[in-house]
Amino acid sequence: MKERNGKRRVAVAPVDEFPPGARLEIKVGNRSIAVFNVKGEYFAIFGLCPHQSAPLSRGRLQGTVVCNEHTNWEKEWAHDGEVLVCPGHAMEFDLRTGKAFGYGMKLRTYDVIVEDDWVTVIL
């Protein structure tokens, strides 16, 4: 763990050992963080579901159907591979924002960078 600019950096895995579709759960102190590689883009999110603390690193990734003014009120598949489904009770979270679909909950998200060929979470 390195600190730079007042932010804590946690090295997760070498880039070549964390391919698209991979996921890891890391512990930082007593905090659980789920880290995902979605089509070469990395996401990190608080690792426990707020409902009953199910480990989100074990959830499946999918998309979801949206219907809003941006789709002219037509149903449209969106967020493909970026919707994390809780393995406990199927609550859905947007990996980009941490927001739960259909609920007023939001999980903390963390920035992820590639630094010295390592996937690194910034706390």
CYANA upper distance limits for C-alpha pairs under 8 A (distance plus 0.5 A):
  1 MET  CA      8 ARG  CA      7.36
  1 MET  CA      9 ARG  CA      6.03
  1 MET  CA     10 VAL  CA      5.31
  1 MET  CA     11 ALA  CA      7.02
  2 LYS  CA      8 ARG  CA      6.41
  2 LYS  CA      9 ARG  CA      5.57
  2 LYS  CA     10 VAL  CA      7.24
  3 GLU  CA      7 LYS  CA      6.01
  3 GLU  CA      8 ARG  CA      5.02
  3 GLU  CA      9 ARG  CA      6.32
  4 ARG  CA      8 ARG  CA      7.18
  4 ARG  CA      9 ARG  CA      7.97
  7 LYS  CA    122 ILE  CA      7.05
  7 LYS  CA    123 LEU  CA      6.54
  8 ARG  CA    122 ILE  CA      6.28
  8 ARG  CA    123 LEU  CA      5.65
  9 ARG  CA    120 THR  CA      6.80
  9 ARG  CA    121 VAL  CA      6.18
  9 ARG  CA    122 ILE  CA      5.12
  9 ARG  CA    123 LEU  CA      6.75
 10 VAL  CA    120 THR  CA      5.90
 10 VAL  CA    121 VAL  CA      5.64
 10 VAL  CA    122 ILE  CA      6.92
 10 VAL  CA    123 LEU  CA      8.19
 11 ALA  CA    118 TRP  CA      6.79
 11 ALA  CA    119 VAL  CA      6.53
 11 ALA  CA    120 THR  CA      4.82
 11 ALA  CA    121 VAL  CA      6.96
 12 VAL  CA     26 ILE  CA      7.86
 12 VAL  CA    118 TRP  CA      7.44
 12 VAL  CA    119 VAL  CA      5.96
 12 VAL  CA    120 THR  CA      5.96
 12 VAL  CA    121 VAL  CA      7.45
 13 ALA  CA     17 GLU  CA      7.01
 13 ALA  CA     18 PHE  CA      6.91
 13 ALA  CA    118 TRP  CA      6.10
 13 ALA  CA    119 VAL  CA      5.96
 13 ALA  CA    120 THR  CA      8.02
 14 PRO  CA     18 PHE  CA      7.03
 14 PRO  CA    117 ASP  CA      6.40
 14 PRO  CA    118 TRP  CA      4.72
 14 PRO  CA    119 VAL  CA      6.52
 15 VAL  CA     19 PRO  CA      7.62
 15 VAL  CA    114 VAL  CA      8.00
 15 VAL  CA    117 ASP  CA      6.13
 15 VAL  CA    118 TRP  CA      5.72
 15 VAL  CA    119 VAL  CA      6.27
 18 PHE  CA     22 ALA  CA      6.34
 18 PHE  CA     23 ARG  CA      8.13
 18 PHE  CA     37 ASN  CA      7.59
 18 PHE  CA    119 VAL  CA      8.45
 19 PRO  CA     37 ASN  CA      7.14
 19 PRO  CA     40 GLY  CA      7.76
 20 PRO  CA     37 ASN  CA      5.43
 20 PRO  CA     38 VAL  CA      5.98
 20 PRO  CA     39 LYS  CA      5.48
 20 PRO  CA     40 GLY  CA      5.78
 20 PRO  CA     41 GLU  CA      8.40
 21 GLY  CA     36 PHE  CA      7.71
 21 GLY  CA     37 ASN  CA      6.02
 21 GLY  CA     38 VAL  CA      6.18
 21 GLY  CA     39 LYS  CA      7.35
 22 ALA  CA     36 PHE  CA      6.54
 22 ALA  CA     37 ASN  CA      5.99
 22 ALA  CA     38 VAL  CA      8.25
 23 ARG  CA     34 ALA  CA      7.65
 23 ARG  CA     35 VAL  CA      6.01
 23 ARG  CA     36 PHE  CA      4.85
 23 ARG  CA     37 ASN  CA      6.78
 23 ARG  CA     57 SER  CA      7.08
 24 LEU  CA     34 ALA  CA      6.39
 24 LEU  CA     35 VAL  CA      5.72
 24 LEU  CA     36 PHE  CA      7.11
 24 LEU  CA     57 SER  CA      6.89
 25 GLU  CA     32 SER  CA      7.29
 25 GLU  CA     33 ILE  CA      6.19
 25 GLU  CA     34 ALA  CA      5.05
 25 GLU  CA     35 VAL  CA      6.68
 25 GLU  CA     47 GLY  CA      7.66
 25 GLU  CA     57 SER  CA      6.25
 26 ILE  CA     32 SER  CA      6.38
 26 ILE  CA     33 ILE  CA      5.80
 26 ILE  CA     34 ALA  CA      6.97
 26 ILE  CA     35 VAL  CA      8.10
 27 LYS  CA     31 ARG  CA      6.05
 27 LYS  CA     32 SER  CA      5.21
 27 LYS  CA     33 ILE  CA      6.78
 28 VAL  CA     32 SER  CA      7.03
 28 VAL  CA     33 ILE  CA      8.14
 31 ARG  CA     46 PHE  CA      8.36
 31 ARG  CA     47 GLY  CA      8.37
 32 SER  CA     46 PHE  CA      6.77
 32 SER  CA     47 GLY  CA      5.31
 32 SER  CA     48 LEU  CA      7.26
 33 ILE  CA     44 ALA  CA      7.03
 33 ILE  CA     45 ILE  CA      6.24
 33 ILE  CA     46 PHE  CA      5.23
 33 ILE  CA     47 GLY  CA      4.75
 33 ILE  CA     48 LEU  CA      8.29
 34 ALA  CA     44 ALA  CA      6.07
 34 ALA  CA     45 ILE  CA      5.92
 34 ALA  CA     46 PHE  CA      6.70
 34 ALA  CA     47 GLY  CA      5.16
 34 ALA  CA     56 LEU  CA      6.99
 34 ALA  CA     57 SER  CA      5.45
 35 VAL  CA     42 TYR  CA      7.61
 35 VAL  CA     43 PHE  CA      6.14
 35 VAL  CA     44 ALA  CA      4.82
 35 VAL  CA     45 ILE  CA      7.11
 35 VAL  CA     57 SER  CA      7.73
 36 PHE  CA     42 TYR  CA      6.10
 36 PHE  CA     43 PHE  CA      5.69
 36 PHE  CA     44 ALA  CA      6.89
 37 ASN  CA     41 GLU  CA      6.01
 37 ASN  CA     42 TYR  CA      5.09
 37 ASN  CA     43 PHE  CA      7.05
 38 VAL  CA     42 TYR  CA      6.73
 38 VAL  CA     43 PHE  CA      8.12
 38 VAL  CA     81 GLY  CA      7.15
 38 VAL  CA     82 GLU  CA      7.69
 42 TYR  CA    112 VAL  CA      6.58
 42 TYR  CA    113 ILE  CA      8.12
 42 TYR  CA    119 VAL  CA      8.48
 43 PHE  CA     95 LEU  CA      7.02
 43 PHE  CA     96 ARG  CA      7.54
 43 PHE  CA    109 THR  CA      8.32
 43 PHE  CA    110 TYR  CA      7.85
 43 PHE  CA    111 ASP  CA      7.71
 43 PHE  CA    112 VAL  CA      6.74
 44 ALA  CA     95 LEU  CA      8.13
 44 ALA  CA    109 THR  CA      6.28
 44 ALA  CA    110 TYR  CA      5.68
 44 ALA  CA    111 ASP  CA      7.25
 44 ALA  CA    112 VAL  CA      7.08
 44 ALA  CA    121 VAL  CA      7.60
 45 ILE  CA     95 LEU  CA      7.45
 45 ILE  CA     98 GLY  CA      7.29
 45 ILE  CA    107 LEU  CA      7.23
 45 ILE  CA    108 ARG  CA      6.35
 45 ILE  CA    109 THR  CA      4.80
 45 ILE  CA    110 TYR  CA      6.47
 46 PHE  CA    107 LEU  CA      6.43
 46 PHE  CA    108 ARG  CA      5.86
 46 PHE  CA    109 THR  CA      6.74
 46 PHE  CA    110 TYR  CA      8.48
 47 GLY  CA     55 PRO  CA      6.38
 47 GLY  CA     56 LEU  CA      5.66
 47 GLY  CA     57 SER  CA      6.86
 48 LEU  CA     53 SER  CA      5.26
 48 LEU  CA     54 ALA  CA      5.99
 48 LEU  CA     55 PRO  CA      5.40
 48 LEU  CA     56 LEU  CA      6.01
 49 CYS  CA     53 SER  CA      5.08
 49 CYS  CA     54 ALA  CA      5.72
 49 CYS  CA     55 PRO  CA      7.10
 49 CYS  CA     56 LEU  CA      6.76
 49 CYS  CA     86 CYS  CA      7.27
 52 GLN  CA     88 GLY  CA      8.03
 54 ALA  CA     86 CYS  CA      7.41
 54 ALA  CA     87 PRO  CA      7.08
 54 ALA  CA     88 GLY  CA      6.03
 55 PRO  CA     59 GLY  CA      7.95
 55 PRO  CA     86 CYS  CA      8.15
 55 PRO  CA     87 PRO  CA      7.84
 56 LEU  CA     84 LEU  CA      8.11
 56 LEU  CA     85 VAL  CA      8.19
 56 LEU  CA     86 CYS  CA      6.18
 56 LEU  CA     87 PRO  CA      7.30
 58 ARG  CA     86 CYS  CA      8.20
 58 ARG  CA     87 PRO  CA      6.83
 59 GLY  CA     84 LEU  CA      6.63
 59 GLY  CA     85 VAL  CA      5.66
 59 GLY  CA     86 CYS  CA      5.46
 59 GLY  CA     87 PRO  CA      5.22
 60 ARG  CA     84 LEU  CA      6.38
 60 ARG  CA     85 VAL  CA      5.86
 60 ARG  CA     86 CYS  CA      7.85
 60 ARG  CA     87 PRO  CA      7.79
 61 LEU  CA     81 GLY  CA      5.62
 61 LEU  CA     82 GLU  CA      6.70
 61 LEU  CA     83 VAL  CA      5.92
 61 LEU  CA     84 LEU  CA      5.27
 61 LEU  CA     85 VAL  CA      6.77
 62 GLN  CA     79 HIS  CA      8.24
 62 GLN  CA     80 ASP  CA      6.18
 62 GLN  CA     81 GLY  CA      4.86
 62 GLN  CA     82 GLU  CA      6.71
 62 GLN  CA     83 VAL  CA      5.68
 62 GLN  CA     84 LEU  CA      7.17
 62 GLN  CA     85 VAL  CA      8.06
 63 GLY  CA     77 TRP  CA      7.26
 63 GLY  CA     78 ALA  CA      6.20
 63 GLY  CA     79 HIS  CA      5.35
 63 GLY  CA     80 ASP  CA      4.32
 63 GLY  CA     81 GLY  CA      5.77
 63 GLY  CA     82 GLU  CA      6.62
 63 GLY  CA     83 VAL  CA      5.82
 64 THR  CA     77 TRP  CA      6.21
 64 THR  CA     78 ALA  CA      6.00
 64 THR  CA     79 HIS  CA      6.81
 64 THR  CA     80 ASP  CA      7.49
 64 THR  CA     83 VAL  CA      7.47
 65 VAL  CA     75 LYS  CA      6.73
 65 VAL  CA     76 GLU  CA      5.89
 65 VAL  CA     77 TRP  CA      5.03
 65 VAL  CA     78 ALA  CA      6.44
 66 VAL  CA     71 THR  CA      8.26
 66 VAL  CA     75 LYS  CA      6.15
 66 VAL  CA     76 GLU  CA      5.83
 66 VAL  CA     77 TRP  CA      6.82
 66 VAL  CA     78 ALA  CA      6.98
 67 CYS  CA     71 THR  CA      6.54
 67 CYS  CA     72 ASN  CA      8.13
 67 CYS  CA     73 TRP  CA      5.53
 67 CYS  CA     74 GLU  CA      5.93
 67 CYS  CA     75 LYS  CA      5.18
 67 CYS  CA     76 GLU  CA      6.83
 68 ASN  CA     72 ASN  CA      6.84
 68 ASN  CA     73 TRP  CA      5.22
 68 ASN  CA     74 GLU  CA      7.66
 68 ASN  CA     75 LYS  CA      8.48
 69 GLU  CA     73 TRP  CA      5.97
 71 THR  CA     75 LYS  CA      7.58
 71 THR  CA     76 GLU  CA      7.33
 79 HIS  CA     83 VAL  CA      6.95
 79 HIS  CA     94 ASP  CA      8.48
 82 GLU  CA     94 ASP  CA      6.66
 82 GLU  CA     95 LEU  CA      5.97
 82 GLU  CA     96 ARG  CA      7.77
 83 VAL  CA     92 GLU  CA      6.71
 83 VAL  CA     93 PHE  CA      6.05
 83 VAL  CA     94 ASP  CA      5.39
 83 VAL  CA     95 LEU  CA      6.49
 84 LEU  CA     92 GLU  CA      6.05
 84 LEU  CA     93 PHE  CA      5.59
 84 LEU  CA     94 ASP  CA      6.89
 84 LEU  CA     95 LEU  CA      6.92
 85 VAL  CA     90 ALA  CA      5.67
 85 VAL  CA     91 MET  CA      6.15
 85 VAL  CA     92 GLU  CA      5.05
 85 VAL  CA     93 PHE  CA      7.00
 86 CYS  CA     90 ALA  CA      5.14
 86 CYS  CA     91 MET  CA      5.73
 86 CYS  CA     92 GLU  CA      6.84
 86 CYS  CA     93 PHE  CA      8.43
 91 MET  CA    100 ALA  CA      7.60
 91 MET  CA    101 PHE  CA      8.14
 92 GLU  CA    100 ALA  CA      6.09
 92 GLU  CA    101 PHE  CA      6.12
 93 PHE  CA     98 GLY  CA      6.30
 93 PHE  CA     99 LYS  CA      5.99
 93 PHE  CA    100 ALA  CA      4.78
 93 PHE  CA    101 PHE  CA      6.45
 93 PHE  CA    106 LYS  CA      8.48
 94 ASP  CA     98 GLY  CA      5.65
 94 ASP  CA     99 LYS  CA      5.96
 94 ASP  CA    100 ALA  CA      6.87
 94 ASP  CA    101 PHE  CA      7.69
 95 LEU  CA     99 LYS  CA      8.34
 95 LEU  CA    109 THR  CA      8.28
 96 ARG  CA    109 THR  CA      8.08
 97 THR  CA    106 LYS  CA      8.26
 97 THR  CA    107 LEU  CA      8.44
 97 THR  CA    109 THR  CA      7.23
 98 GLY  CA    106 LYS  CA      5.65
 98 GLY  CA    107 LEU  CA      5.06
 98 GLY  CA    108 ARG  CA      6.52
 98 GLY  CA    109 THR  CA      6.37
 99 LYS  CA    104 GLY  CA      8.16
 99 LYS  CA    105 MET  CA      6.51
 99 LYS  CA    106 LYS  CA      4.68
 99 LYS  CA    107 LEU  CA      6.75
100 ALA  CA    104 GLY  CA      7.28
100 ALA  CA    105 MET  CA      5.95
100 ALA  CA    106 LYS  CA      6.32
100 ALA  CA    107 LEU  CA      8.28
110 TYR  CA    121 VAL  CA      7.09
110 TYR  CA    122 ILE  CA      6.71
110 TYR  CA    123 LEU  CA      6.86
111 ASP  CA    121 VAL  CA      6.44
111 ASP  CA    122 ILE  CA      5.87
111 ASP  CA    123 LEU  CA      7.96
112 VAL  CA    119 VAL  CA      7.41
112 VAL  CA    120 THR  CA      6.07
112 VAL  CA    121 VAL  CA      5.02
112 VAL  CA    122 ILE  CA      6.56
113 ILE  CA    119 VAL  CA      6.46
113 ILE  CA    120 THR  CA      5.81
113 ILE  CA    121 VAL  CA      7.03
113 ILE  CA    122 ILE  CA      8.16
114 VAL  CA    118 TRP  CA      5.88
114 VAL  CA    119 VAL  CA      5.16
114 VAL  CA    120 THR  CA      6.37
115 GLU  CA    119 VAL  CA      7.03
115 GLU  CA    120 THR  CA      7.00
